[in-house]
Amino acid sequence: MFKISAKMSMYMSVAFALVCLGVALQGFYSLGDISDAQQLQDAKGFAWFWAFLGGIGVLFGLLSRWMHRTAREDE
């Protein structure tokens, strides 16, 4: 098996967060084109879900950064 370093995990988390937040922004920007109330609610839920996933990516990126900095200081 292989191990993922804290630095690599940080980069992967940033990439994941950027993709998720990009999908969320695209979803929020497209809300003005929807006229049906049910579809509008569904689209808002979809966009907020992707924003939540982006927040999780940011959180894990910050956690990986903290782990990387702590491991470097211990050496």
N, C-alpha and C positions, 0 to 999 in steps of 0.2 A: 504494500500500500504506500501511498505517498502522503506527505503532510503539507498543509497549506500554512505558510508563514503568516504572521500577524500583518505584515506589510502587504502581502498579496491579498489577504482577506479584506484589508482596507480598500485597495483598488477595486476589487470585485464588488464590494458594497457600494462604492461610489458609482460604478457603472450601473449597477442594479437600480440605485436610487434615481439616477438621471433618466433611465428608461421609464421607470414607473411614474416619475413626476412629469415627464414629457407626455405620456399617455393621459395623465390626469389633466394637464393643461389643455390638451387637445379636446378632451371631453368637456371641460368647462367652457371653452371657446365655442363649441358647437351647440351649446344649449339654446342659443337664440334662434336656431333654425327649426326647433321642434315646436309644433303647435298643440299636439295632443297632451293633455295633462298627465296621463298615466305614463306615457313614454318620457315625458320630461322628468318625472320623479324617478323613473328607472335609470335614466341617463345621469341624473345627479348622484344617485347611489353608486353607479358604476364609476363615476369620476372620483367620488370620495373614497371608494375602495382603493383605487390606484394611488390616490394621495396618501392613504394610510400605509400602503405597501412602500411607497417612497420614503415615508417617515421611518418605517422599520429599517430600510436600507441605510438611511442617515444615522440612525441609532447604532446599528451594527458597525458602521464605518467609524463612528466616534469611539465605540468600544474597542475596536481593533487598533485604532490609533493610540488609545490609552494603554492597551496591552503592549504595543510595540515600544512606546516610550518608557514604560515601566521596566520592561525586560532589558532595554538598552542601559538604563540607569543602574540596574542590578549588576551588570557585567563589569 
